[in-house]
Structures are given as C-alpha cells and as structure tokens.
C-alpha cells in the first residue's frame, strides 16, 4: 500500500497514551488515552485498565471529560482520579471491580492534587481555599455582580495560562473520608501548600510551603517532614531553589526528592536527593552525573503526560528519568551510589511506573517516528512488550521521515548535536529547500521523540534541521549555562554553524531556499537571525521576545528572568536594548510572519505588536496573525482548531516565499 503524506489535521488522529500506574498487586494497571475532538474542538481523555496477566486492555470511562492523576488505593479496591467533567477538576472514586465513578468533591475551586492514605479509607488532597472560607461553603453567586478592581501589591501577580492570580486564596492540605465525604482542613495560614508524599504507615507527610511574607524575589519551596498527629515539622530542605516530587522508601527510612539550587539560576541541573529520616542527613545521589534529572524534551503530541519524579522498590532502589544526549531514559540508582540506565538510547520515556518488587516497569515510550504507546519492560533482561497500539492504524497510512543524527563543531569548538530530516518522498539528484527549527526555553531540548510539526514540514517537501545549541539541556552543566548572558552570541553561532555543516555535507539542499522558525526563545532567536543575516528566504517567529526592555515589566516572569538570562535589569537599559532583536529591525530583509497568542502572559503579545508595527512602518515584508483564547502553550495544548490554523500559517508562509 502506498502511504500518504502527513497532514496538519492528522493531529486529530494521533492518540496520546500516558500516565501508567501499577496496582498494589502488580496484576493490573491503569493509563490514560487522550484525543483531540475535531467536532467539539476539545481534548478528551479516558481511563483505561490493563490486566497484566492476560495483557487485555479495557476502556473504563467513556464520558467527554479530561481525566488525570489516576491512583490505586493501597488495598487495591478503589481508584481515585481527577476529572473536569463539571469544569473544575474534582475528585472521583471508582471501584476496581468496575461500575460508575462516584464524585467525592464539589469544591468551588476544584482539587489540585491528592494522595491516598495507607488505610485506603481516606484521601489527602490539596485544594485552593479562600481566606475565611471552608470547602463546603456554598459558591458565591455571580448574578448581578459588578466587576471589581484588582489591586496589585506584589510583583508575582499574574501567570501565563491563569491570568490574574486569585486574591486571598491559598492552597491548603486536607483529608477526605471516602465513605462520609467529610473533608477536614489540615494546614492553615495564608500560604501556598503542596502535598508531596504520605508515608506508608500514614504517620508522616512531606509538605512544601514557603512562609516568607514577601516572595517576589524568593525562588524556593522548602520541604518539611510533618508528623500527622502532632503536626510537628522537620526541615528536609530550606534553601533557594526548586525541590519536589518527594517519595518515601518502602520502610519509611528515607525520603527521596528531586530539585536544584540556584547556582546557575534556572539552568541548574536537577539532582536526586536522599534524606535519611533517622539521622536527618541529606545527600545528592546523582551529583556524579553531568546531566539533569527529569524530562526536558520539547514536543507537540503528548497530552497531560506526567511521570513520578521518583519510584522506589522494596529493595531501596530508586528509579527516575534522566535527560541525556537528546534522550529521556529511565535510570536506576542504589543508595550506595551505583547508577545505571534501565532503558536504551534513541527514545523518549515520557511516563513510567515501577513494580515494588523491581521486576518490571510500565513505560510510555516514543521515538522520532513513533508517537508513543505503553510497554511492559522486564527490568532484569531488558525485554519489552507493547501493551497498546492506538496509533498503529495511522502509522500504516502515513509516510514518516527518520531524522539523521548529526554532530558538528559550534562556537568555542564545542560539539553540538542535532538532527537532519530529508523531505518525504526524497529523490536523489533533486534539490530541496531546508527549514531550520529552533526550540524554546532556552533550557529545554529537542529529543528522540515524535514531533508532529517537524514531520509535517518534511511531508510538505522540506528538509528540516533542528539542533540543540548551547543553552539546551541533556549535555552538561557548562553547556546549558553557556547561553545565559550571551543571547545572540554563541547560541547564534551554534545554529548557523549547523546550517553551514549540513549545507557542506548534503548536496540535495538548495542553498538559496532556506527558512527558519521557532517559538518563545526560538522566536527570539528567529527575530535575532533575520536581523543579523539575510541567508533565509522566509521566517516565521512565534510567541517571541523582540524587546527585553518592555519584556522586563510585562511578562509574568520578566523582572527576574531578564537578569537571569540577559544579565541586566532596568538600571542597564543599554544592555537590554543591545540584546533586543527590535534594535536591528532596520537590517531585516527576510519576509517575516509573526504568530502570537492574545492571552500570552509569558511573552505578551505587545512583543509581537512592537515588531510588526516597526517592520511594517519601515516597509518590510511582514504579516501578523493573532490567536484568540490562546496563551503561551498554543502549539502544545491550545484549542485544536487554532493549532491546525497555526500549522497552516507556517507552511503557507514558507510555500509562498520558498
């Protein structure tokens, strides 16, 4: 059968398989399948069950809703999950024998997260709660309510994907009885709490909370070990940095968690830490590995994918994800410091769970030509078995292009890694145009994972070059930190050296038909490139930064991200302006399409407006497309029809000019 080319609307046929969770008996598991519904223009996710003895897969929920965080009770009799079937995420309970799910909460602001109590009769949860209110209060009536002014008294007052942060509302920890449905508040005070873990004997929890009065320049969440009965707290970690994902060892002797200090600000590698409950001693288990713990890959397929930061076995082995050399692999470590990979190279493990006896794991795995399915892994032999095949039919229909890994010398003669895709239907002897894609972050990475947008460009007849310039994760601490204070310097050289390398090594690329695109940091770099070279015939900038001077004050992270990345603030306007692509607008000769979301608070749309009006006023070839009801994450989780329109705008612009 002749395969067809991939299309933008194939987004609606791709299935996202995520969140595997093994039952306490190791005989069953749960996972989530998410789809984009073209007719309703929404995402729907469904809970699935798999019998690990027969490999039989069954769909357990069928309503049009978004399900997340499935979790077995400790006795295996119940499954709890969050569902958005009534707009706000609420907590639902389902018998492991089947039947209709029971709604446990009707909180006005929903539920943020939860953990089962080991007694299997109660559930610990975190939920927003307005000061002076209880979770059982009737919701405030909205009819005839006049709009109210929002008084800003903090620098952290708005957030992308949220908007203005609710006033006088704090995340509190509570406990709900699954039979009586009575919810009891455990924490108090005007602070944002997180529930990290519950001990296996139910006597202790790990809680995160920052109680500093002014948190505008406080970038930390201290972790506490809390006695449930007395509420006495012991500090696990209390320093500037980001720590979380805690989990108790099987005997409650240790607490493992993941995090990083601020040595290199937001470019600092995450480590696995082990806290000895008896001695109070904490050590970094992974400090000998020069790669970050966690999943830093960029992509546009997996919906609602989440993975545990840590998974313990009964023998005190610790499993975790590691981003290394363009892969996201599952690793295992002993408390003595022995660390080994548990999965092979050239793939992306984007979800997993490990059996408590350490004999097998379930993993959601993707690679560059495989959207992702659920696998059972034998952790002793390395053998694996596919449990799902939801994307099989689509893969049989469409032609995909296998990217070729490349390594070349960038600035300072450093090795830079990337990938080159030939166009679909490639014929030797013909010349083809090339599109350069640049990822966001800058501290993310392109990975060996399925990327619909890259495959779409190849299907349209373009070669595609995507690289991990300095600033990208998965290589070394020095490499990821090297972009800070040097935007438009070594990173620009790395990308352009990649262009030169593939042009010299591949005679099928037409030197006169080059395009470039990217989003967020990739949008900044696209803007920078067209202001510093005329080598590209067309460019598309997405959710970009054009002016660091205004970005400092309008972005939800601008006032601290700008000094971290550029090395200056509003007391050094010249430094910010010199690093701003807008300064070089007069040098732009490349036709530039500007794509931006109306509700982007991370890189606000004024960044696009300034660039468009400036270029237009100078008589440059440019166009501006605004996306309503969309934020910074349009390309990943935006409204399905807008995601399709975005892809059509990108490919249409390149078709017009290349």
Phi and psi in degrees as a GROMACS rama.xvg file:
@    title "Ramachandran Plot"
@    xaxis  label "Phi"
@    yaxis  label "Psi"
@TYPE xy
-74.6137  126.707  UNK-2
-83.4382  148.04  UNK-3
-93.2277  168.229  UNK-4
-79.2964  146.707  UNK-5
-64.3869  145.493  UNK-6
-125.343  163.76  UNK-7
-60.2248  -40.0686  UNK-8
-73.1105  -5.0897  UNK-9
-68.2664  -10.9857  UNK-10
-52.4731  -34.3388  UNK-11
-76.2369  -11.7062  UNK-12
-101.477  -16.8317  UNK-13
-75.6652  134.572  UNK-14
-106.795  138.761  UNK-15
-106.563  117.699  UNK-16
-108.926  116.265  UNK-17
-141.923  174.173  UNK-18
55.973  53.7676  UNK-19
-68.4692  138.654  UNK-20
-138.826  122.34  UNK-21
-87.7241  141.365  UNK-22
-73.2175  162.174  UNK-23
-59.0561  -28.04  UNK-24
-82.6239  -8.67736  UNK-25
66.8398  10.383  UNK-26
-99.9715  -13.8739  UNK-27
-136.47  166.454  UNK-28
-155.568  163.317  UNK-29
-122.477  155.76  UNK-30
-156.65  173.883  UNK-31
-122.121  136  UNK-32
-112.677  128.371  UNK-33
-119.358  139.352  UNK-34
-132.838  159.138  UNK-35
-99.9138  122.574  UNK-36
-95.4907  113.53  UNK-37
-66.9769  -41.5814  UNK-38
-65.6802  -46.3554  UNK-39
-85.2651  -12.287  UNK-40
57.6477  44.1442  UNK-41
-141.645  167.229  UNK-42
-98.7214  136.807  UNK-43
-126.682  140.507  UNK-44
-129.728  146.99  UNK-45
-129.869  144.408  UNK-46
-87.1439  132.779  UNK-47
-122.157  151.94  UNK-48
-118.02  141.722  UNK-49
-129.412  128.715  UNK-50
-83.1965  112.712  UNK-51
-77.7339  -5.2701  UNK-52
-91.6363  -30.9597  UNK-53
-112.423  -10.2488  UNK-54
65.8136  15.8965  UNK-55
-74.668  130.834  UNK-56
-109.758  133.039  UNK-57
-135.392  138.238  UNK-58
-82.0625  127.969  UNK-59
-103.74  -23.0045  UNK-60
-126.13  149.768  UNK-61
-133.29  -6.46173  UNK-62
-69.6761  155.114  UNK-63
-79.6325  96.9903  UNK-64
-154.776  176.22  UNK-65
-113.204  117.928  UNK-66
-105.749  142.541  UNK-67
-148.964  164.028  UNK-68
56.6539  45.1651  UNK-69
-63.5904  141.748  UNK-70
-152.514  132.728  UNK-71
-79.0837  144.686  UNK-72
-69.2589  159.533  UNK-73
-64.8488  -27.7831  UNK-74
-89.4019  0.0162653  UNK-75
75.7847  6.52906  UNK-76
-85.1037  -22.7476  UNK-77
-133.182  158.63  UNK-78
-125.448  130.036  UNK-79
-108.749  147.652  UNK-80
-155.454  164.166  UNK-81
-99.1644  141.275  UNK-82
-139.629  145.092  UNK-83
-100.677  21.2052  UNK-84
-60.6793  -22.0599  UNK-85
-115.635  41.1441  UNK-86
78.553  -68.4702  UNK-87
-80.3297  145.979  UNK-88
-64.7409  121.708  UNK-89
-121.996  164.031  UNK-90
-91.203  129.706  UNK-91
-122.684  152.082  UNK-92
-124.941  134.315  UNK-93
-133.06  134.332  UNK-94
-68.296  140.392  UNK-95
-68.6734  -9.1563  UNK-96
-91.0845  -3.19066  UNK-97
107.601  -170.527  UNK-98
103.245  -175.007  UNK-99
-82.9961  143.488  UNK-100
-72.86  143.809  UNK-101
-101.79  130.365  UNK-102
-83.2078  118.632  UNK-103
-91.1217  -30.0273  UNK-104
-127.233  151.339  UNK-105
-135.143  41.8753  UNK-106
-67.6963  141.654  UNK-107
-57.3211  -39.5101  UNK-108
-106.997  11.9296  UNK-109
77.2916  -169.464  UNK-110
-116.598  138.792  UNK-111
-90.7388  -44.7966  UNK-112
-163.567  170.84  UNK-113
-157.823  162.93  UNK-114
-142.893  139.501  UNK-115
-69.3953  142.584  UNK-116
-75.9989  145.26  UNK-117
-64.7082  -15.0629  UNK-118
-75.1  -11.9668  UNK-119
64.711  13.1694  UNK-120
-110.353  -12.5512  UNK-121
-136.415  158.154  UNK-122
-129.416  127.518  UNK-123
-80.0224  143.219  UNK-124
-147.389  165.089  UNK-125
-123.101  131.436  UNK-126
-148.428  144.687  UNK-127
-65.4691  141.762  UNK-128
-143.77  126.439  UNK-129
-73.9958  142.089  UNK-130
-54.0684  129.228  UNK-131
84.4703  0.988463  UNK-132
-110.128  165.952  UNK-133
-121.235  164.119  UNK-134
-68.1194  -20.9996  UNK-135
-92.2797  -1.11838  UNK-136
-64.1398  147.016  UNK-137
-64.9757  142.056  UNK-138
-63.1468  149.474  UNK-139
-67.519  136.546  UNK-140
-74.9694  138.461  UNK-141
-97.4382  -17.2492  UNK-142
-65.8201  140.43  UNK-143
58.6437  22.0835  UNK-144
-89.6746  123.486  UNK-145
-77.0087  151.901  UNK-146
-63.6919  145.975  UNK-147
-116.121  146.775  UNK-148
-68.4191  147.157  UNK-149
-107.12  111.303  UNK-150
-87.1938  118.464  UNK-151
-92.7938  122.093  UNK-152
-130.779  8.9721  UNK-153
-132.974  161.24  UNK-154
-82.1134  -31.2357  UNK-155
-90.9918  84.2595  UNK-156
-124.355  -7.72455  UNK-157
-144.421  161.195  UNK-158
-151.246  141.357  UNK-159
-62.1319  138.047  UNK-160
83.6113  -10.6  UNK-161
-120.364  -45.9831  UNK-162
94.926  -144.526  UNK-163
-67.0933  130.524  UNK-164
-71.5091  138.975  UNK-165
-61.6747  139.53  UNK-166
-85.1442  145.523  UNK-167
56.1031  29.9597  UNK-168
-123.556  130.288  UNK-169
-134.276  143.991  UNK-170
-76.9049  120.715  UNK-171
-116.404  154.751  UNK-172
-95.471  136.244  UNK-173
-139.979  175.994  UNK-174
-132.143  133.876  UNK-175
-121.147  135.101  UNK-176
-82.6637  125.812  UNK-177
-73.8476  -17.6872  UNK-178
-89.4793  -50.8955  UNK-179
-84.5709  -18.5885  UNK-180
63.3537  20.8223  UNK-181
-80.3871  127.935  UNK-182
-106.595  128.598  UNK-183
-117.071  130.265  UNK-184
-77.3404  130.653  UNK-185
-100.349  -41.8532  UNK-186
-103.04  164.905  UNK-187
-150.634  174.851  UNK-188
98.9343  157.041  UNK-189
-84.5838  67.771  UNK-190
-139.484  156.828  UNK-191
-93.2899  112.209  UNK-192
-100.442  150.078  UNK-193
-130.479  143.02  UNK-194
-100.713  114.652  UNK-195
-91.8375  -41.1197  UNK-196
-164.445  156.62  UNK-197
-121.755  131.465  UNK-198
-65.2893  158.938  UNK-199
-72.9143  -14.2876  UNK-200
-100.619  0.0770414  UNK-201
75.6254  6.82528  UNK-202
-90.1109  -18.8904  UNK-203
-137.818  153.524  UNK-204
-128.827  160.253  UNK-205
-106.938  124.926  UNK-206
-122.716  141.786  UNK-207
-109.678  132.498  UNK-208
-162.147  137.655  UNK-209
-110.031  113.409  UNK-210
-99.3698  9.66494  UNK-211
-64.8688  139.002  UNK-212
-66.5425  -47.1731  UNK-213
-106.707  111.637  UNK-214
-107.952  14.0563  UNK-215
-60.5846  -36.6973  UNK-216
-118.087  24.7644  UNK-217
-106.243  117.438  UNK-218
-119.429  72.2945  UNK-219
-159.646  161.74  UNK-220
-139.663  93.4813  UNK-221
-56.9812  144.52  UNK-222
-108.092  135.387  UNK-223
-124.076  142.554  UNK-224
-93.1342  118.031  UNK-225
-116.194  129.271  UNK-226
-75.2635  123.1  UNK-227
-63.8508  -39.3194  UNK-228
-75.9904  -48.3576  UNK-229
-92.2674  -16.8747  UNK-230
64.7887  17.7071  UNK-231
-69.473  137.265  UNK-232
-110.87  139.467  UNK-233
-122.184  137.512  UNK-234
-79.7119  124.761  UNK-235
-84.6352  -47.4378  UNK-236
-156.859  134.7  UNK-237
-144.55  79.9922  UNK-238
-150.724  164.014  UNK-239
-60.3769  131.685  UNK-240
143.99  -173.647  UNK-241
-122.637  117.543  UNK-242
-135.111  142.141  UNK-243
177.216  -166.1  UNK-244
66.6751  32.7349  UNK-245
-68.2102  152.262  UNK-246
-152.737  137.012  UNK-247
-81.5866  142.92  UNK-248
-67.1175  165.977  UNK-249
-59.5587  -37.2731  UNK-250
-94.3459  7.88325  UNK-251
65.5428  17.3865  UNK-252
-78.1827  -25.9935  UNK-253
-133.423  153.622  UNK-254
-122.371  124.601  UNK-255
-102.689  143.546  UNK-256
-151.861  168.259  UNK-257
-119.205  144.718  UNK-258
174.491  179.968  UNK-259
-147.235  148.396  UNK-260
-83.4365  -167.801  UNK-261
-109.519  30.4553  UNK-262
-55.2425  -42.1148  UNK-263
-119.168  33.3283  UNK-264
50.0253  -133.154  UNK-265
-78.258  3.14621  UNK-266
-95.2423  0.87353  UNK-267
-70.6894  134.316  UNK-268
-63.7898  137.236  UNK-269
-75.238  144.679  UNK-270
-124.074  162.073  UNK-271
-92.3718  125.419  UNK-272
-110.037  144.13  UNK-273
-119.36  125.423  UNK-274
-110.261  123.897  UNK-275
-84.4757  114.143  UNK-276
-63.7835  -34.0218  UNK-277
-76.3186  -42.7443  UNK-278
-95.9681  -18.634  UNK-279
76.1368  11.189  UNK-280
-87.485  136.74  UNK-281
-119.489  137.166  UNK-282
-139.505  152.748  UNK-283
-89.4127  112.773  UNK-284
-73.0382  -28.4567  UNK-285
-108.704  15.7591  UNK-286
-63.2156  -16.3552  UNK-287
-83.4059  -4.61799  UNK-288
-103.389  124.661  UNK-289
-91.6915  59.972  UNK-290
-155.705  152.77  UNK-291
-84.2516  138.332  UNK-292
-72.6088  136.114  UNK-293
115.207  -179.247  UNK-294
-109.928  110.644  UNK-295
-111.577  15.3898  UNK-296
-75.2647  146.394  UNK-297
-96.3538  152.315  UNK-298
-173.595  -179.149  UNK-299
-139.417  18.6547  UNK-300
-114.431  -59.7929  UNK-301
-62.0074  120.899  UNK-302
-102.936  128.62  UNK-303
65.028  19.1086  UNK-304
-69.9234  130.149  UNK-305
-145.006  151.402  UNK-306
-136.082  149.659  UNK-307
-63.3539  143.339  UNK-308
-66.7433  -36.1054  UNK-309
-139.283  141.268  UNK-310
-132.436  121.112  UNK-311
-92.3292  149.739  UNK-312
-106.068  167.717  UNK-313
-63.0536  -25.064  UNK-314
-88.184  14.7305  UNK-315
64.2396  37.9256  UNK-316
-97.2605  145.549  UNK-317
-116.109  126.959  UNK-318
-106.885  146.198  UNK-319
-162.045  162.548  UNK-320
-85.8173  147.974  UNK-321
-136.748  129.44  UNK-322
-90.5553  113.799  UNK-323
-144.709  122.22  UNK-324
53.6331  42.2013  UNK-325
82.3913  3.53893  UNK-326
-110.446  159.102  UNK-327
-120.162  109.992  UNK-328
-116.587  156.717  UNK-329
-88.215  128.744  UNK-330
-118.781  158.603  UNK-331
-132.077  142.352  UNK-332
-135.688  145.794  UNK-333
-94.5251  163.883  UNK-334
-69.3572  -14.2957  UNK-335
-83.3563  -4.83403  UNK-336
100.407  3.93878  UNK-337
-75.0086  130.878  UNK-338
-133.375  129.777  UNK-339
-137.853  149.734  UNK-340
-73.2858  140.576  UNK-341
-107.527  -7.87683  UNK-342
-134.092  158.498  UNK-343
-79.6652  -179.479  UNK-344
-78.0614  172.942  UNK-345
65.5113  36.3066  UNK-346
-155.278  175.124  UNK-347
-126.739  107.708  UNK-348
-88.4657  102.845  UNK-349
-104.113  1.71521  UNK-350
-164.299  147.433  UNK-351
-164.29  161.781  UNK-352
-149.55  149.704  UNK-353
-120.37  132.879  UNK-354
-60.9735  142.29  UNK-355
-61.6267  -27.362  UNK-356
-83.7736  -1.29882  UNK-357
74.3011  12.2799  UNK-358
-82.9756  -31.0651  UNK-359
-149.593  166.525  UNK-360
-136.63  156.37  UNK-361
-106.357  137.221  UNK-362
-142.172  136.875  UNK-363
-91.579  120.04  UNK-364
-131.004  136.838  UNK-365
-128.064  161.639  UNK-366
-144.054  -174.117  UNK-367
-64.8723  -21.1018  UNK-368
-123.448  21.8013  UNK-369
-141.529  111.332  UNK-370
-62.5601  -25.5754  UNK-371
125.336  135.596  UNK-372
-145.895  178.402  UNK-373
-97.9072  133.912  UNK-374
-126.781  149.731  UNK-375
-102.148  124.584  UNK-376
-109.703  128.629  UNK-377
-82.1345  111.895  UNK-378
-76.0588  -10.3995  UNK-379
-89.753  -45.21  UNK-380
-99.3662  -18.6535  UNK-381
85.3609  -3.04297  UNK-382
-67.8049  150.276  UNK-383
-138.386  154.446  UNK-384
-136.307  129.995  UNK-385
-73.1025  131.327  UNK-386
-101.687  -21.6917  UNK-387
-130.936  161.076  UNK-388
-149.975  43.756  UNK-389
-65.6317  -28.1671  UNK-390
-97.384  4.41122  UNK-391
-61.3752  -44.2719  UNK-392
-62.0481  -43.361  UNK-393
-64.5944  -40.5822  UNK-394
-63.887  -29.0046  UNK-395
-73.7494  -21.0663  UNK-396
-88.4098  -36.842  UNK-397
-106.386  151.846  UNK-398
-91.9651  123.843  UNK-399
-113.463  156.949  UNK-400
-111.784  127.166  UNK-401
-80.6972  116.828  UNK-402
-67.6048  147.353  UNK-403
-100.063  120.775  UNK-404
-65.2969  141.511  UNK-405
-132.738  153.16  UNK-406
-137.334  132.091  UNK-407
-146.39  174.272  UNK-408
-93.2467  126.213  UNK-409
-103.937  -154.695  UNK-410
-59.5008  148.549  UNK-411
60.926  16.7371  UNK-412
64.5475  23.6485  UNK-413
-78.2339  147.275  UNK-414
-69.4314  134.805  UNK-415
-123.564  133.413  UNK-416
-103.886  150.421  UNK-417
-169.658  -166.268  UNK-418
-141.272  147.528  UNK-419
-125.062  127.835  UNK-420
-108.718  130.725  UNK-421
-75.9962  156.467  UNK-422
-66.137  149.477  UNK-423
-60.0393  141.766  UNK-424
72.7845  23.8278  UNK-425
-53.875  134.995  UNK-426
-124.225  124.395  UNK-427
-59.0476  141.978  UNK-428
94.2488  -14.7976  UNK-429
-93.8061  155.782  UNK-430
-100.416  138.758  UNK-431
-131.242  149.319  UNK-432
-74.089  162.866  UNK-433
-129.811  133.379  UNK-434
-108.889  131.06  UNK-435
-98.8933  122.46  UNK-436
-104.398  138.368  UNK-437
-125.49  126.945  UNK-438
-79.0989  168.029  UNK-439
-89.1029  -167.964  UNK-440
121.93  -92.1746  UNK-441
-75.153  -6.61906  UNK-442
-89.5818  52.0346  UNK-443
-119.039  -156.734  UNK-444
-163.816  149.553  UNK-445
-75.4075  145.76  UNK-446
-138.235  173.999  UNK-447
-79.261  69.7023  UNK-448
-139.707  163.194  UNK-449
-73.7101  131.664  UNK-450
-133.595  103.516  UNK-451
-57.4117  -44.4391  UNK-452
-60.7644  -40.9718  UNK-453
-67.3326  -41.4447  UNK-454
-65.7721  -34.352  UNK-455
-64.7178  -42.7836  UNK-456
-61.93  -41.1642  UNK-457
-63.9345  -38.552  UNK-458
-65.2274  -26.7697  UNK-459
-82.9077  0.624646  UNK-460
99.8982  15.6871  UNK-461
-105.08  144.885  UNK-462
-73.3504  151.87  UNK-463
-130.895  125.654  UNK-464
-112.491  123.517  UNK-465
-136.509  129.759  UNK-466
-130.356  165.455  UNK-467
-110.187  87.453  UNK-468
-70.9235  171.199  UNK-469
-54.2338  141.548  UNK-470
106.901  -20.1265  UNK-471
-80.6651  146.615  UNK-472
-80.1995  168.737  UNK-473
94.162  4.04474  UNK-474
-112.182  -68.7257  UNK-475
-157.655  163.914  UNK-476
-64.0287  -38.9586  UNK-477
-63.3894  -40.6328  UNK-478
-66.7928  -46.4683  UNK-479
-70.9092  -28.449  UNK-480
-82.0889  -16.5342  UNK-481
-65.927  -18.7146  UNK-482
-79.2793  -25.5658  UNK-483
-65.6929  127.477  UNK-484
79.7935  6.87177  UNK-485
-142.183  31.0567  UNK-486
-57.426  131.005  UNK-487
82.7029  5.68236  UNK-488
-104.911  -104.466  UNK-489
-62.5627  -30.801  UNK-490
-66.7307  -42.8636  UNK-491
-61.0081  -43.4183  UNK-492
-63.0395  -40.3605  UNK-493
-59.885  -45.4156  UNK-494
-66.5557  -45.9863  UNK-495
-68.3529  -32.2602  UNK-496
-65.4741  -33.4604  UNK-497
-65.3423  -39.7081  UNK-498
-62.0835  -47.6768  UNK-499
-60.4699  -39.685  UNK-500
-63.7186  -49.6112  UNK-501
-70.7267  -29.6919  UNK-502
-66.0807  -37.8454  UNK-503
-75.4033  -25.3801  UNK-504
-99.6142  -9.10215  UNK-505
-135.87  103.804  UNK-506
-75.7309  -4.71546  UNK-507
-80.6317  -12.1127  UNK-508
-84.14  128.87  UNK-509
-81.1022  110.415  UNK-510
-59.0666  -23.5777  UNK-511
-95.4491  3.88687  UNK-512
-130.968  73.1236  UNK-513
-112.4  140.63  UNK-514
-129.026  161.602  UNK-515
-143.924  142.457  UNK-516
-153.875  160.679  UNK-517
179.212  163.747  UNK-518
-126.031  149.042  UNK-519
63.6424  -117.243  UNK-520
-58.0295  -37.4032  UNK-521
-63.7493  -29.509  UNK-522
-71.4761  -43.009  UNK-523
-54.6624  -48.1425  UNK-524
-67.5632  -34.2308  UNK-525
-61.4968  -45.8482  UNK-526
-60.2205  -41.8018  UNK-527
-65.2295  -43.2611  UNK-528
-60.9887  -48.1536  UNK-529
-70.4308  -16.4656  UNK-530
-89.2323  -3.89573  UNK-531
-128.506  -5.19103  UNK-532
-154.45  150.999  UNK-533
-109.88  24.1667  UNK-534
-75.1323  -18.013  UNK-535
-99.9284  138.073  UNK-536
-81.7722  -21.4658  UNK-537
-157.845  153.028  UNK-538
-145.281  148.806  UNK-539
-129.469  117.829  UNK-540
-105.114  135.974  UNK-541
-128.555  135.566  UNK-542
37.6245  54.5025  UNK-543
-98.4857  170.554  UNK-544
-106.883  128.36  UNK-545
-117.968  -22.1783  UNK-546
-142.903  104.424  UNK-547
-67.6399  -23.5746  UNK-548
-65.2283  -49.4262  UNK-549
-78.5096  -31.949  UNK-550
-55.326  -37.2096  UNK-551
-52.4702  -39.9704  UNK-552
-98.823  -20.6802  UNK-553
-101.1  -24.8034  UNK-554
-74.6329  150.258  UNK-555
-66.2515  -18.1772  UNK-556
-119.515  4.28493  UNK-557
-58.5278  -39.0767  UNK-558
-71.53  -20.8524  UNK-559
-111.182  -31.3008  UNK-560
-64.6517  -38.0764  UNK-561
-62.0366  -50.8995  UNK-562
-62.0734  -37.3945  UNK-563
-61.6882  -41.436  UNK-564
-95.4233  -40.0518  UNK-565
-96.4993  -25.6326  UNK-566
88.0938  18.6604  UNK-567
-152.344  165.481  UNK-568
-133.244  -159.378  UNK-569
-72.5091  -4.11037  UNK-570
-85.7608  -4.44682  UNK-571
-134.931  67.0267  UNK-572
-58.9454  -38.3928  UNK-573
-61.1813  -38.4937  UNK-574
-65.5355  -42.7406  UNK-575
-66.4744  -41.4931  UNK-576
-69.0436  -38.2793  UNK-577
-62.3728  -29.5928  UNK-578
-90.4911  3.0674  UNK-579
-93.6325  123.729  UNK-580
-56.5256  -28.5826  UNK-581
-59.1994  -31.4318  UNK-582
-59.536  -28.5641  UNK-583
-104.978  19.1031  UNK-584
-58.7912  -34.9072  UNK-585
-64.7788  -20.2017  UNK-586
-89.3348  -4.63612  UNK-587
-75.744  123.469  UNK-588
-120.775  -4.73698  UNK-589
-85.1564  128.691  UNK-590
-55.3996  124.653  UNK-591
-123.034  120.529  UNK-592
-94.2744  131.558  UNK-593
-112.825  117.14  UNK-594
-111.579  132.099  UNK-595
-155.122  147.494  UNK-596
-90.6713  140.025  UNK-597
-61.1008  -37.7836  UNK-598
-103.612  28.499  UNK-599
-76.5199  110.675  UNK-600
-95.5272  -13.8302  UNK-601
-77.1848  -53.4709  UNK-602
-120.545  85.6646  UNK-603
-57.1581  154.13  UNK-604
-64.8658  -16.9671  UNK-605
-61.4822  -25.3736  UNK-606
-61.9716  -40.0476  UNK-607
-73.1874  -39.7761  UNK-608
-60.7924  -45.8912  UNK-609
-58.8039  -45.6747  UNK-610
-65.2358  -45.5471  UNK-611
-62.3454  -51.6  UNK-612
-62.5456  -39.4525  UNK-613
-63.3284  -48.8019  UNK-614
-65.6259  -42.3747  UNK-615
-63.4287  -41.5601  UNK-616
-64.9589  -24.743  UNK-617
-89.5202  1.89947  UNK-618
78.8627  20.6161  UNK-619
-79.7882  159.306  UNK-620
-82.3426  108.053  UNK-621
-152.572  160.258  UNK-622
-147.384  155.248  UNK-623
-133.173  123.448  UNK-624
-119.613  124.334  UNK-625
-107.624  136.227  UNK-626
-110.524  113.766  UNK-627
-72.9148  159.494  UNK-628
51.7878  37.3302  UNK-629
-137.828  147.365  UNK-630
-118.552  -156.98  UNK-631
-65.0411  -19.6626  UNK-632
-100.498  25.9641  UNK-633
-51.2162  -45.9557  UNK-634
-69.4738  -15.3261  UNK-635
-108.839  -44.9898  UNK-636
-134.149  15.8756  UNK-637
-70.3097  172.853  UNK-638
-54.1069  132.193  UNK-639
-51.8513  -43.7557  UNK-640
-65.5255  -33.2794  UNK-641
-73.1564  -33.0659  UNK-642
-63.9615  -41.1321  UNK-643
-66.0589  -43.0689  UNK-644
-60.7644  -41.9732  UNK-645
-57.7016  -46.9544  UNK-646
-63.9648  -38.5402  UNK-647
-67.8628  -34.8331  UNK-648
-64.8689  -42.911  UNK-649
-63.5822  -52.2053  UNK-650
-68.2764  -33.1213  UNK-651
-65.0287  -39.9507  UNK-652
-65.3237  -43.6451  UNK-653
-67.3316  -36.5522  UNK-654
-63.3626  -38.4973  UNK-655
-67.5474  -40.7306  UNK-656
-106.656  -13.7438  UNK-657
